[in-house]
């Protein structure tokens, strides 16, 4: 179906032309026409990525290896975002077929399945998704006499199609597997909604931080204000920074709330899905982003709140003494 592929050959990128199967292909990226990079095929487990290192109006793209690529190995990239959303093989294949007109047969979507468990006795090869196993602990294994439950293995993973745990060897019934599958689907939907909310909040916080950075990095302006008019401006700045302190405290509270919810989701996922499950990638990426923001926000929030308290004390002294210098010093403490 493809007309060309991108390979590593003698430490250089080579384009291997393939027989045209009568299917048109497009070599365009969102903001540029990249004749060489466009020959990189898709994989849900790519060995390279494309970064836009310079944006509009003169975009520059860079192809970077994600891991070691051997000579003669095909260079692949992902056409979809595998980190921002929880996507199962079925969802990825549907999206790629609708938007890029091909059915994904990469090693993560079309992996050979062992003919064991519920697939035992099949003569034909069976293919299914990789890294979408369930946790052995999610199943209620029963002993032979059905009077007591058997102990599950903590690290075991149960095949999505086979129903068999690769660690302890227990096999689920089709009814048990279907029940776990329904629970998994509900969890995946909840994770998607949670990730949309969390990612949107992370982007908003970062955008807000960039927009307010200028006001907090100009302490020299406060030192130069000597007149009564400029002292009034300092007082207005103090009030503004107090408001920023309140906003920052609210942001921290919301961040911690989201982090708590995300950790709860991760706990639920661990109980139901094996740790190799692809759904863990966006969860942990989101948790890392939240932890980074909370760490940075805690420092800035503490600084702003301390500065606001100092400014309030200075404001009180200024009203008592009737001096302008106290107001100026309060703003200096706030901005420093």
C-alpha positions in Angstrom: 0.0 0.0 0.0 2.9 2.3 0.5 5.1 3.9 -2.1 8.2 4.6 0.0 9.7 3.9 3.4 12.4 5.6 5.5 15.4 3.5 6.6 18.6 3.9 8.5 21.5 2.9 6.3 25.1 3.6 7.1 24.2 6.3 9.6 22.2 8.2 7.0 18.5 8.4 6.2 17.6 6.5 3.0 14.3 6.5 1.1 13.5 3.1 -0.3 11.1 3.3 -3.2 8.5 0.6 -3.3 6.2 -0.5 -6.2 3.2 1.8 -6.5 0.1 -0.1 -5.5 -2.2 2.6 -7.1 -2.8 4.4 -3.8 -1.9 8.1 -3.4 0.1 9.2 -0.4 0.4 12.7 1.1 3.7 14.1 2.2 2.4 17.1 4.1 2.6 18.0 7.8 0.3 20.5 9.4 2.3 23.5 8.5 4.9 22.3 6.0 5.7 20.0 3.0 8.4 17.5 4.2 9.3 15.3 1.3 11.8 13.1 3.2 10.2 12.9 6.7 6.8 12.1 5.2 8.2 8.7 4.1 8.3 7.6 7.7 5.5 5.2 8.3 3.3 5.0 11.4 3.8 2.8 14.4 2.1 2.8 17.8 5.6 2.0 19.2 7.7 4.3 17.0 11.5 4.6 17.2 11.5 8.3 16.2 9.5 11.4 16.6 9.0 14.7 14.7 9.3 17.9 16.6 8.4 21.4 15.4 11.5 23.3 16.7 10.5 26.6 15.1 7.0 27.7 14.5 5.0 30.0 12.3 5.8 31.8 9.9 8.9 29.7 9.1 8.3 26.3 10.7 11.3 23.9 11.1 10.8 20.2 11.8 13.3 17.9 13.4 13.4 14.1 13.2 14.8 12.6 16.5 15.4 9.0 17.4 13.6 7.8 20.6 15.9 4.9 21.0 18.8 3.2 19.2 18.0 2.5 15.6 20.0 -0.3 13.9 21.3 0.0 10.4 18.7 -1.4 8.0 15.8 -0.8 10.4 12.8 1.2 9.3 12.3 4.6 10.8 8.8 5.0 12.2 6.9 7.8 13.8 3.4 8.0 15.4 0.7 9.8 13.6 -1.4 10.1 16.8 -0.7 11.4 20.3 0.0 8.4 22.5 0.5 10.4 25.7 -2.4 12.9 25.9 -5.1 10.3 25.7 -5.9 6.8 26.8 -6.2 4.9 23.5 -6.6 1.2 23.0 -5.6 -0.7 19.9 -9.2 -0.7 18.7 -9.5 3.1 19.1 -6.2 3.7 17.4 -7.0 1.5 14.5 -10.4 3.2 14.0 -8.9 6.7 14.1 -6.1 5.8 11.7 -8.5 4.2 9.3 -10.8 7.2 9.3 -8.1 9.9 9.0 -5.2 8.2 7.2 -7.0 5.4 5.3 -5.0 2.4 6.6 -5.4 -0.3 9.1 -2.6 -0.4 11.6 -0.7 -3.7 11.8 2.2 -2.6 14.0 3.5 -4.9 16.8 1.3 -3.2 19.4 -1.9 -3.6 17.4 -1.4 -6.8 15.6 0.7 -9.1 17.8 0.6 -12.9 17.6 -1.4 -14.4 20.5 -0.5 -17.7 22.1 -3.1 -20.4 21.5 -3.6 -21.1 25.2 -6.4 -20.6 27.7 -9.6 -19.7 25.8 -7.8 -20.0 22.5 -6.5 -23.5 23.1 -7.0 -25.9 20.3 -7.2 -23.3 17.5 -5.2 -24.2 14.5 -5.2 -20.7 12.8 -2.9 -17.9 14.0 -4.6 -15.3 16.2 -3.5 -11.7 16.4 -4.5 -9.1 18.9 -3.3 -6.1 20.9 -0.1 -6.0 22.9 0.2 -4.4 26.4 -3.6 -4.5 27.1 -3.5 -7.3 29.6 -5.6 -7.4 32.8 -4.3 -7.8 36.3 -4.5 -11.3 37.8 -5.8 -9.7 41.0 -8.9 -8.5 39.2 -10.2 -12.0 38.9 -12.0 -14.1 41.5 -10.3 -17.4 41.1 -12.0 -20.4 42.7 -10.6 -23.6 44.0 -11.7 -26.9 42.6 -14.3 -27.5 45.3 -15.6 -23.9 44.9 -15.6 -23.5 48.7 -12.7 -21.0 48.9 -11.0 -18.6 46.6 -7.5 -19.3 45.3 -4.7 -16.8 45.9 -4.0 -14.5 43.0 -0.5 -13.5 41.9 0.4 -9.8 42.3 2.5 -9.5 39.2 0.4 -11.8 36.9 -1.1 -10.5 33.7 -4.1 -12.1 32.1 -4.3 -12.1 28.3 -7.1 -10.0 26.8 -8.0 -12.8 24.4 -6.6 -15.9 26.1 -8.0 -15.2 29.6 -4.9 -17.0 31.0 -2.5 -15.6 33.5 1.0 -15.9 32.2 2.4 -16.1 35.8 0.2 -18.5 37.7 -1.4 -20.3 34.8 -5.0 -19.9 35.9 -7.6 -19.4 33.1 -10.7 -17.3 33.4 -14.1 -18.3 32.0 -15.5 -16.3 29.1 -18.1 -14.9 31.5 -15.4 -13.7 33.9 -13.3 -12.2 31.1 -16.4 -10.4 29.7 -17.1 -8.9 33.2 -13.6 -7.6 33.6 -13.7 -6.2 30.0 -16.8 -4.2 30.9 -15.2 -2.9 34.0 -12.1 -2.0 32.1 -14.1 -0.1 29.4 -15.9 2.0 32.1 -12.5 2.8 33.7 -11.0 3.8 30.4 -13.9 6.2 29.8 -13.4 7.7 33.2 -9.7 8.1 32.6 -10.3 9.8 29.3 -12.7 12.3 30.8 -10.2 12.9 33.7 -7.3 13.4 31.4 -9.1 15.9 29.2 -9.9 18.0 32.3 -6.4 17.6 33.7 -4.6 18.4 30.5 -6.7 21.4 29.9 -6.0 22.7 33.4 -2.3 22.1 33.0 -2.2 24.1 29.8 -4.3 26.9 31.4 -1.9 27.1 34.4 1.2 27.2 32.2 -0.4 29.9 29.9 -1.4 31.9 32.9 2.1 31.7 34.4 3.7 33.0 31.2 1.3 35.9 31.1 2.0 37.0 34.6 5.8 36.5 34.6 6.6 40.0 33.5 5.0 41.7 36.4 6.9 39.6 38.9 10.3 40.2 37.5 10.7 43.9 37.7 11.8 44.8 41.3 14.0 47.6 40.1 10.9 49.6 39.1 9.7 49.8 42.7 13.0 51.2 43.9 12.9 54.1 41.4 9.5 55.3 42.6 10.0 58.4 44.8 7.1 60.7 44.1 3.7 60.6 45.6 2.1 59.7 42.2 4.4 56.8 41.7 3.9 55.7 45.3 0.2 55.4 44.5 1.0 53.2 41.6 3.1 51.0 44.0 0.1 50.7 46.2 -2.0 49.6 43.2 0.7 47.1 42.3 0.6 45.7 45.9 -3.2 45.2 45.7 -2.7 43.4 42.3 -0.1 41.1 43.7 -2.3 40.3 46.7 -5.0 39.2 44.2 -2.4 37.1 42.4 -1.5 35.5 45.7 -5.2 34.5 46.2 -5.4 33.1 42.6 -2.1 31.2 43.1 -3.5 29.6 46.4 -6.7 28.6 44.5 -4.6 27.2 41.7 -2.5 25.1 44.1 -5.7 23.8 45.8 -7.1 22.8 42.4 -3.8 21.2 41.4 -3.7 19.1 44.5 -7.3 18.1 44.0 -6.6 16.9 40.5 -3.5 15.1 41.6 -5.5 13.3 44.3 -8.1 12.3 41.7 -5.4 11.1 39.2 -3.7 9.0 41.9 -7.1 7.5 42.7 -7.6 6.6 39.0 -4.1 5.1 39.0 -5.0 3.0 42.0 -8.2 1.8 40.3 -6.2 1.0 37.1 -3.6 -1.0 39.0 -6.3 -3.1 40.5 -7.8 -3.9 37.1 -5.1 -3.5 34.5 -1.6 -5.0 34.4 1.2 -2.5 34.7 2.3 -3.1 31.1 -1.1 -1.7 29.9 -0.8 1.2 27.5 -3.3 3.2 29.6 -0.7 3.8 32.2 1.4 6.0 29.9 -0.9 9.1 29.8 -1.9 8.6 33.5 1.7 8.8 34.7 2.6 11.5 32.2 -0.3 13.6 33.6 0.8 12.9 37.2 4.3 14.0 36.4 3.0 17.3 34.9 0.9 17.9 38.0 3.7 17.1 40.3 6.0 19.5 38.4 3.4 22.3 38.5 2.6 21.7 42.2 6.4 21.8 43.0 6.9 25.1 41.1 3.6 26.5 42.3 4.2 25.8 46.0 7.4 27.8 45.9 5.9 30.7 44.0 2.7 30.6 46.0 4.6 30.6 49.3 6.7 33.5 48.0 3.7 35.5 46.9 1.7 34.8 50.1 4.7 35.8 52.3 5.2 38.9 50.2 1.5 39.8 50.5 1.7 39.4 54.3 4.7 41.7 54.4 3.0 44.2 52.2 -0.1 44.2 54.5 2.2 44.9 57.5 3.9 47.7 55.6 0.5 49.1 54.5 -0.6 49.3 58.2 2.7 51.0 59.2 2.3 53.5 56.3 -1.3 54.4 57.4 0.0 55.0 61.0 3.1 56.9 60.1 1.7 58.6 57.0 4.9 57.8 55.1 5.3 56.8 51.4 8.6 54.9 52.0 6.8 52.1 53.8 4.6 51.5 50.8 7.6 51.3 48.4 9.4 48.9 50.8 6.3 46.7 50.9 6.2 46.4 47.1 9.9 45.6 47.1 9.4 42.8 49.6 6.5 41.6 47.5 8.3 41.5 44.2 11.5 40.1 45.7 
